[in-house]
Each structure stands twice: as structure tokens, then as C-alpha cells.
Amino acid sequence: MVYQPEIERIGEDLYFVAASPATRRLRTQAELLSQTDVPVLITGEAGSGRATVARVIHSLSLRSSFAFKTVDCGALTGDLLESELFGSEHTGVGGQPEPVLGKFEQCARGTLLLEDFDAMPIGVQQRLSNLLQTRELVRCGGRTRIPVDVRVMAATDGKLETAAAEEGADQELYHRLSVVQLHVPPLRERREEIPLLLGHFMNRLTRHYGVPAPRFSSTMLAACQHHAWPGNLRELENFVKRFLALGDEDAALEELYLRPNSDGTKWRVNGNGMESAQVNVLATDEKPSLKVLVRNAKGETERSAIAEALEQTHWNRKAAARLLNISYRGLLYKIDEYRLVPPGSLENLKEAK
């Protein structure tokens, strides 16, 4: 068996950490997939490292000497996204076409990662599906068919089946992009990596800023390993940045104490370390402050409005986002935050029992 380092550099200031069975298996799968050109769908929560996995596949492939680019499909409107991907042509001086290359042409012989690809408007989805079938594109405003040699990977939050079933989604595109699926587990499912990640982020940051590294106490390590990290690696790195900047362990521990886990619990921190029992955030003898009451009331109002919009649109999330006048990604975040589930789902059936 060939030994793979736990921390592997795959680009400038970009590393892949494989210190748990789940991420080691992911690294092995990435190496196997690097030998082919089939589309890959990478699922996982925001901040879990989906783009890093795509970079691992690219860096190990024969395309590694060519460009790797990422397009955030949820951050651009339909027309802008279409031009960003396929390019455009305008008539210049003398009637000659002036092309603007899109990401597919910029990535010639390389790799293109489509982040949150399920947020694409239907028209762009159909154009992409056609490109994957024909390996050709036509720039926006142009007529010439241009050959495309690009490996396409896509990333999503894992709600693929729901999105594919929604009205207006190009199901053929989902089938083309999901030839192979890789799932990146959230940080809370690989807690054994947290001490290594803390040290890795701290070493990188102290080298960058040229300052000495503060020490992580056993209390701090225990607190970090018990925290759920809903923002995953991104949240953990930002936490290390704040700890490095302030150098205040008490403040860092208090931050973890005040941020509840996804199951509504938190760990009580005392002078001797972490207590063994979890404490429900709402179970307290203290009277809630006016600020807390207002925040809770606002949350209930927002939750009710979102639930009503989803019910009106029969859980078509894109239609509900338009009805609420918020972004599609913003709605997905709120659905997850308020733990809203469609009628008849597995969660509701469990509650009914």
C-alpha cells in the first residue's frame, strides 16, 4: 500500500487533509477518478471541502497542467451566467465579431467546477446538457459551433434528488452530471481530524503573518471537538484566525459555548475543562432578555412565512424563493436552519409515530 500524507499540498496555499477513514476513502476515490474523464457530482454541506476534492481529482489527472476554474452558479443571474460559461460575441468595428471567451473556452483541456449547479436557470441547464452531449458550444450572440475539451465537475449541497424532481429542472442534465457521485462528510462526522486541522490552520496563518503561534490547551481542544461546526472547515479556519488575532482563550471558549450545536445543545465550559453532560440551550433558569425574545419572535415569523410559501408552491423551492423575493441559496439555508421538511417525508413520518 502506498502511504499518503495526512496533509497533502495540491496547489498554492491549498491542502487536502485526510486523517479519518472517511477522508482517506475520499482521497482513494479521487485518485481513481483522476484516471478518467467522466463527469463527477460532489455533494456535501457548504464549507465541507467540495471544491478541494475537485482540485485533488484535477491535480492527479493528465489535465493538471491546464486550467482549473470554478463558477458559482448561484451567484449570477441567468444572462450573466450564460455569458460566463459559454462566452459571447459582439459586432465590432468594421462588422467583425469580437469574441469574449467563457469559462469553457478558458478551461480548454482543463477542468471546470460548477458550484451549486442546481441553482442554474432552466435555459442555461438545457444549454449545458446539450454541450455535455455534443462536446460543442455556441457563444451567446454567435453562430459558430466550437469544439469543447473540458472535464466538467459539479457540486451541490446534497439535495439533488429533491431538486431534480422539481418543476422546471432539466432532469437529463442531472443524469449527465451525476455519472459518479462523491460525498464529502461534514466536519462533525470526522471529529478526529479537528486537532490536526487546528494545528494546520494555525501553522499556515502564523507563517503568513510572521507571528508566534498560541498554544491550544486541552480544554480548547476538547471544546473544539465537541462543537458541531455547522460552517465546517470554513468556520473552523475563521475561528483559528480570531484566536490568533486576539490570543484570548477565555473569549474563544465563550464563543464556542454561546454557539449551539445543530441539535440545540451546547457544552458547558468550566475552569477544569469540559463537563461531561450536554446542556440544552433553552433549558435555563435565567429569564430571557428582551433581545432574546425579539429575536425568537422574528425567527418564528420568518419560519412561518417560508413554510407558507413552500406550501403554496407545493415545495417547489425555486418558485418559493421567487415568491419570497430571496435568493435560491438563501432559501435553502433557511429551510435547513428551521428544519423544514416536505409533507410525507421520512422526518414527518418519524414524528407521527
C-alpha positions as CSV (number, residue, x, y, z in Angstrom):
1,M,0.0,0.0,0.0
2,V,1.3,3.4,-1.0
3,Y,1.5,5.8,2.0
4,Q,-0.4,9.1,1.6
5,P,0.5,12.0,3.9
6,E,-2.3,13.2,6.2
7,I,-1.8,16.8,4.9
8,E,-1.3,16.9,1.1
9,R,-0.5,20.1,-0.8
10,I,-2.5,20.2,-4.0
11,G,-1.9,23.8,-5.0
12,E,-0.7,27.2,-3.9
13,D,-1.9,27.6,-0.3
14,L,-4.4,24.7,-0.8
15,Y,-4.2,21.5,1.1
16,F,-6.2,18.3,1.4
17,V,-6.4,16.8,4.9
18,A,-7.0,13.0,5.1
19,A,-6.8,11.9,8.7
20,S,-10.0,9.9,9.1
21,P,-11.3,6.8,7.4
22,A,-13.9,8.8,5.5
23,T,-11.5,11.3,4.0
24,R,-8.9,8.6,3.3
25,R,-11.5,6.7,1.4
26,L,-12.4,10.0,-0.4
27,R,-8.8,10.5,-1.4
28,T,-8.6,7.0,-2.8
29,Q,-11.8,7.6,-4.8
30,A,-10.4,10.9,-6.1
31,E,-7.3,9.2,-7.3
32,L,-9.3,6.5,-9.2
33,L,-11.5,9.2,-10.8
34,S,-8.5,11.2,-11.9
35,Q,-7.7,8.5,-14.4
36,T,-11.0,9.0,-16.3
37,D,-12.8,12.0,-17.8
38,V,-16.4,11.1,-16.6
39,P,-18.4,13.9,-15.0
40,V,-18.3,13.9,-11.2
41,L,-21.0,15.2,-8.9
42,I,-19.6,16.2,-5.5
43,T,-22.1,16.6,-2.7
44,G,-21.7,18.0,0.8
45,E,-22.5,20.9,3.1
46,A,-21.2,24.4,2.4
47,G,-17.6,24.7,3.7
48,S,-17.0,21.0,3.9
49,G,-14.4,21.0,1.1
50,R,-16.2,20.1,-2.1
51,A,-14.0,22.4,-4.2
52,T,-10.9,21.0,-2.6
53,V,-11.9,17.4,-3.6
54,A,-12.4,18.6,-7.2
55,R,-9.0,20.1,-7.1
56,V,-7.5,16.8,-5.9
57,I,-9.0,15.0,-8.8
58,H,-7.7,17.6,-11.2
59,S,-4.2,17.7,-9.7
60,L,-3.8,14.0,-10.1
61,S,-5.2,13.8,-13.7
62,L,-3.5,14.3,-17.0
63,R,-5.2,17.7,-17.2
64,S,-3.3,19.0,-14.2
65,S,-1.0,21.2,-16.3
66,F,-4.1,23.0,-17.7
67,A,-6.5,25.4,-16.1
68,F,-8.9,24.6,-13.2
69,K,-11.7,27.1,-12.8
70,T,-14.8,27.4,-10.7
71,V,-18.1,29.1,-11.4
72,D,-20.6,29.8,-8.6
73,C,-23.9,29.2,-10.5
74,G,-26.0,30.6,-7.6
75,A,-24.2,34.0,-7.6
76,L,-25.0,35.0,-11.1
77,T,-28.3,35.8,-12.9
78,G,-29.3,33.8,-16.0
79,D,-27.9,36.1,-18.7
80,L,-24.6,36.7,-16.8
81,L,-24.2,33.0,-16.0
82,E,-24.8,32.0,-19.6
83,S,-22.1,34.5,-20.9
84,E,-19.8,33.5,-18.1
85,L,-20.0,29.8,-19.2
86,F,-20.4,30.0,-22.9
87,G,-18.8,33.3,-23.8
88,S,-20.3,35.9,-26.2
89,E,-19.8,37.6,-29.5
90,H,-20.4,41.3,-30.4
91,T,-20.1,43.1,-33.7
92,G,-17.0,45.4,-33.6
93,V,-15.6,48.0,-35.8
94,G,-15.8,47.0,-39.5
95,G,-18.5,44.4,-38.8
96,Q,-16.0,41.9,-37.4
97,P,-17.2,39.7,-34.5
98,E,-15.4,40.4,-31.2
99,P,-15.5,37.3,-29.1
100,V,-15.4,37.2,-25.3
101,L,-14.3,33.7,-24.1
102,G,-16.4,32.0,-21.5
103,K,-15.1,29.6,-18.8
104,F,-15.4,26.5,-21.1
105,E,-13.0,28.0,-23.6
106,Q,-10.8,29.4,-20.9
107,C,-10.5,25.9,-19.4
108,A,-9.5,24.2,-22.7
109,R,-8.1,20.8,-21.9
110,G,-8.5,21.6,-18.2
111,T,-11.3,21.2,-15.6
112,L,-14.4,23.3,-14.8
113,L,-16.2,23.0,-11.5
114,L,-19.8,24.2,-11.3
115,E,-20.6,25.1,-7.7
116,D,-24.3,25.0,-6.7
117,F,-25.1,24.0,-10.3
118,D,-28.7,23.2,-9.3
119,A,-29.3,27.0,-9.0
120,M,-29.0,27.4,-12.8
121,P,-32.0,28.8,-14.7
122,I,-33.6,26.2,-16.9
123,G,-32.4,27.7,-20.1
124,V,-28.7,27.5,-19.0
125,Q,-29.3,24.0,-17.8
126,Q,-30.5,22.9,-21.2
127,R,-27.6,24.6,-23.0
128,L,-25.2,22.8,-20.6
129,S,-26.9,19.5,-21.1
130,N,-26.5,19.9,-24.9
131,L,-22.8,20.8,-24.5
132,L,-22.2,17.6,-22.5
133,Q,-23.8,15.6,-25.2
134,T,-22.3,17.2,-28.3
135,R,-19.0,18.5,-26.8
136,E,-19.6,21.7,-28.7
137,L,-20.8,25.2,-27.8
138,V,-22.1,28.3,-29.5
139,R,-21.2,31.6,-27.9
140,C,-24.1,33.9,-26.9
141,G,-24.8,36.1,-29.9
142,G,-22.7,33.8,-32.2
143,R,-23.4,31.1,-34.7
144,T,-20.2,29.1,-35.0
145,R,-20.1,25.7,-33.2
146,I,-16.9,25.4,-31.2
147,P,-15.4,22.1,-30.1
148,V,-15.1,21.8,-26.3
149,D,-12.5,19.6,-24.5
150,V,-13.1,20.3,-20.8
151,R,-13.7,17.9,-17.9
152,V,-16.9,19.1,-16.0
153,M,-17.5,18.5,-12.3
154,A,-20.4,19.8,-10.3
155,A,-21.0,20.5,-6.7
156,T,-24.3,20.7,-4.7
157,D,-25.5,20.7,-1.1
158,G,-26.7,17.1,-1.5
159,K,-30.4,17.9,-2.1
160,L,-30.0,16.6,-5.7
161,E,-33.0,14.2,-5.8
162,T,-35.4,16.9,-4.5
163,A,-34.1,19.5,-6.9
164,A,-34.2,17.1,-9.9
165,A,-37.9,16.3,-9.2
166,E,-38.9,20.0,-9.0
167,E,-40.9,21.5,-11.9
168,G,-38.6,23.4,-14.3
169,A,-35.5,21.3,-13.6
170,D,-33.7,19.6,-16.5
171,Q,-33.5,16.1,-15.3
172,E,-31.4,15.0,-18.2
173,L,-28.6,17.4,-17.0
174,Y,-28.7,15.8,-13.5
175,H,-28.3,12.4,-15.0
176,R,-25.3,13.5,-17.2
177,L,-23.5,15.3,-14.3
178,S,-24.1,12.5,-11.8
179,V,-22.3,9.7,-13.6
180,V,-20.2,9.3,-10.5
181,Q,-21.1,10.8,-7.1
182,L,-18.7,11.6,-4.2
183,H,-19.9,12.7,-0.8
184,V,-17.8,15.0,1.4
185,P,-18.8,14.3,5.0
186,P,-19.3,17.3,7.3
187,L,-16.7,18.1,9.9
188,R,-18.9,16.8,12.8
189,E,-18.7,13.3,11.2
190,R,-14.9,13.3,11.3
191,R,-14.1,15.0,14.6
192,E,-10.8,13.0,14.9
193,E,-9.4,15.4,12.3
194,I,-10.1,18.6,14.3
195,P,-6.8,18.7,16.3
196,L,-4.8,18.2,13.1
197,L,-6.9,20.8,11.3
198,L,-6.4,23.3,14.1
199,G,-2.7,22.8,14.0
200,H,-2.6,23.0,10.2
201,F,-4.6,26.3,10.0
202,M,-2.6,27.8,12.8
203,N,0.8,26.9,11.2
204,R,-0.3,28.3,7.9
205,L,-1.6,31.6,9.4
206,T,1.4,32.1,11.7
207,R,3.8,31.6,8.7
208,H,1.7,34.1,6.7
209,Y,1.6,36.8,9.3
210,G,5.0,36.1,10.8
211,V,3.8,35.8,14.4
212,P,4.3,33.1,17.1
213,A,1.6,30.5,17.4
214,P,-0.5,30.5,20.6
215,R,-0.9,27.1,22.2
216,F,-4.2,25.1,22.1
217,S,-4.9,23.9,25.6
218,S,-6.5,20.6,26.3
219,T,-9.7,22.5,27.3
220,M,-9.7,24.3,24.0
221,L,-9.1,21.1,22.0
222,A,-12.0,19.4,23.9
223,A,-14.3,22.3,23.2
224,C,-13.5,22.3,19.5
225,Q,-14.0,18.6,19.2
226,H,-17.4,18.8,20.9
227,H,-18.6,21.8,18.8
228,A,-20.8,20.8,15.7
229,W,-19.1,23.3,13.3
230,P,-22.2,23.9,11.1
231,G,-19.9,26.0,8.8
232,N,-17.5,23.1,8.6
233,L,-13.8,23.8,7.6
234,R,-14.6,27.5,6.7
235,E,-15.9,28.1,10.2
236,L,-13.1,26.3,11.8
237,E,-10.4,28.3,9.9
238,N,-12.2,31.6,10.8
239,F,-12.2,30.6,14.4
240,V,-8.5,30.0,14.3
241,K,-7.9,33.4,12.7
242,R,-9.9,35.1,15.5
243,F,-8.0,33.1,18.2
244,L,-4.6,34.1,16.6
245,A,-5.6,37.7,16.3
246,L,-6.9,38.1,19.9
247,G,-4.9,35.4,21.7
248,D,-7.7,35.2,24.3
249,E,-8.6,31.6,25.1
250,D,-11.4,32.5,27.5
251,A,-13.1,34.6,24.7
252,A,-12.6,31.7,22.3
253,L,-14.1,29.2,24.7
254,E,-17.0,31.5,25.4
255,E,-17.6,31.8,21.6
256,L,-17.9,28.0,21.4
257,Y,-20.1,27.9,24.5
258,L,-22.5,30.5,23.1
259,R,-22.9,28.9,19.7
260,P,-25.3,26.0,19.9
261,N,-24.8,22.7,18.1
262,S,-27.2,21.7,15.3
263,D,-29.2,19.6,17.7
264,G,-29.9,22.5,20.0
265,T,-27.3,21.6,22.7
266,K,-24.0,23.1,23.8
267,W,-21.2,22.0,26.1
268,R,-20.6,23.8,29.4
269,V,-17.1,25.0,29.8
270,N,-15.6,25.4,33.3
271,G,-12.1,26.1,34.7
272,N,-11.2,22.4,34.7
273,G,-12.2,21.6,31.1
274,M,-15.4,20.3,29.5
275,E,-18.2,19.0,31.6
276,S,-19.4,15.5,30.6
277,A,-23.0,16.4,30.2
278,Q,-24.7,18.4,27.5
279,V,-26.9,21.4,28.3
280,N,-30.0,22.3,26.3
281,V,-29.7,25.9,25.1
282,L,-33.3,26.6,26.1
283,A,-33.2,24.8,29.5
284,T,-32.1,27.6,31.8
285,D,-33.4,29.1,35.0
286,E,-32.4,32.6,33.7
287,K,-35.2,34.8,32.3
288,P,-34.7,35.6,28.7
289,S,-33.7,39.1,27.8
290,L,-35.8,41.4,25.7
291,K,-33.3,41.0,22.9
292,V,-33.7,37.2,23.0
293,L,-37.5,37.4,23.0
294,V,-37.5,39.8,20.0
295,R,-35.0,37.5,18.1
296,N,-37.2,34.4,18.8
297,A,-40.3,36.2,17.7
298,K,-38.6,37.4,14.5
299,G,-37.5,33.8,13.8
300,E,-41.0,32.4,14.2
301,T,-42.4,35.0,11.8
302,E,-39.7,34.2,9.2
303,R,-40.2,30.5,9.6
304,S,-44.0,30.8,9.2
305,A,-43.6,32.9,6.0
306,I,-41.2,30.4,4.5
307,A,-43.3,27.4,5.4
308,E,-46.4,29.1,3.9
309,A,-44.6,30.0,0.6
310,L,-43.3,26.4,0.3
311,E,-46.9,25.1,0.9
312,Q,-48.3,27.4,-1.8
313,T,-45.7,26.3,-4.3
314,H,-46.1,22.6,-3.4
315,W,-42.4,22.6,-2.2
316,N,-41.0,23.9,-5.5
317,R,-38.1,25.7,-3.8
318,K,-37.2,27.9,-6.8
319,A,-40.8,29.1,-7.1
320,A,-40.9,29.7,-3.3
321,A,-37.7,31.8,-3.5
322,R,-39.2,34.0,-6.2
323,L,-42.4,34.4,-4.1
324,L,-40.4,35.4,-1.1
325,N,-38.1,37.6,-3.2
326,I,-34.9,36.0,-1.8
327,S,-32.1,34.1,-3.5
328,Y,-32.5,30.3,-4.1
329,R,-29.4,29.6,-2.0
330,G,-30.7,31.9,0.8
331,L,-33.9,29.9,0.9
332,L,-32.0,26.6,1.0
333,Y,-30.1,27.9,4.0
334,K,-33.3,29.0,5.8
335,I,-35.0,25.6,5.1
336,D,-32.1,23.9,6.7
337,E,-31.9,26.4,9.6
338,Y,-35.6,26.0,10.5
339,R,-35.5,22.2,9.7
340,L,-38.5,22.5,7.4
341,V,-39.3,19.2,5.6
342,P,-41.9,18.4,2.9
343,P,-45.2,16.8,3.9
344,G,-44.9,13.0,3.9
345,S,-41.1,13.0,4.3
346,L,-39.3,10.5,6.4
347,E,-38.8,13.0,9.2
348,N,-42.5,13.7,9.4
349,L,-43.4,10.1,9.4
350,K,-41.0,9.5,12.3
351,E,-42.6,12.4,14.3
352,A,-46.1,11.0,13.6
353,K,-45.1,7.6,15.1
